[in-house]
Amino acid sequence: MMMEAEEQPRKTAFYSKLPKVELHAHLNGSISSNTIKKLIAKKPDLKIHGQMTMIDKGKKRTLEECLHMFQIIHLLTTSPEDVLMVTKDVIKEFADDGVKYLELRSTPRGENTTGMTKKTYVESILEGIKQSKEENVDIDVRYLISIDRRGGPSAAKEAVKLAEEFFLSAEDTVLGLDLSGDPAAGQAKDFLEPLLEAKKSGLKLALHLSEIPNRKTETQVLLNLFPDRIGHGTFLSSSEEGSSDLVDFVRQHQIPLELCLTSNIKSQTVPSYDQHHFGFWYSIAHPAVICTDDKGVFATRLSQEYQLAAETFHLTQSQVWDLSYESINYIFASDSTKADLRKKWSHLKPHF
């Protein structure tokens, strides 16, 4: 038993040191408890201190508490200064966990009380990315503008306009769009027009789909857009009637999946780690990237997600390394960025 106890920290160190790519991280859901406490201190009038017990619970947060965390975060991030601070903190935390390339996603939000507009919201995130780079944080960061399904088609069109504008002006930082939010809100067809428009402009698409069961028609509509990556795809490979054609479509077009283990367990769309669909996609050697989704709310880190996948599905350190290295293929940045990252990985490769 002693041996095991001694090996544990060494084992964990492998995952922390492993260079990683994070492609599915919602900015607001990635805010850590430490940053939340800083935001609370700036807004004493909100009287949020009563919720501190939940914020301190970390890994033990229930689903209800996780959902409540999102509401608190929105109350706390109301000004461009808040968004800037949050962006820099999140970037630094990912870098500290060995993440070398990060695509953050967030829905532009206006706030009447502070005069923050959707545009200044986006500018604050870009400023956070720029300052982190100037401060030599060892991570390459890009931004995907999110379309929240609850906002409907008009907000989607607005998000695409912003994305197009910054795609041209933000020096290769805004690379695409994310479609997310409550999977039961709205219908896929409502978003086709703005998403097609984005695609025509050269923006990449990362679409959350098949997050909840019995959404076959909806999923097919979104797949027909040939998304560049799929968020979750939880029920694509389930035994749900007739979904083998969806799996075939995804395989045929080699569309990579962004898979978030802890998030699916905590939000109760997957019953246990060993039943996570990562097992299915990995077993058929389909492109899959391990991600965190909301590292702050779900109290996880990307190194921990890799460790969970490895221990659940019995992956060797060499297989884990390959999984991380191959994720470079699925980033939205340019081929030269991919080449730079591959060099970085080869310098850091351990002897197995």
Buried (B, 14 or more C-beta within 10 A) or exposed (E): EEEEEEEEEEEEEBBBEBBBBBBBBBBBBBBBBEBBBBBBEEBEEBEBEEBEEBBEBEEEBEEEBBEBBBEBBEEBBBBBEBBBBBBBBBBBBBBBBBBBBBBBBBBBBEBEEEEBBBBBBBBBBBBBBBBBBEEEBEBBBBBBBBBBBEBBBEBBBBBBBBBBEBBEEBEEBBBBBBBBBEBEEBEBEBBBEBBEBBBEBEBBBBBBBBBBEEBBEBBBBBBEBEBBBBBBBBBBBBEBEEBEEBBEBBBEEEBBBBBBBBBBBBBEBBEEBEBBBBBBBBEEEBBBBBBBBBBBBBBBBBBBBBBBBBEBBEBEBEBBBEBBBBBBBBBBBEEEBBEBBEEBBEEEEEEE
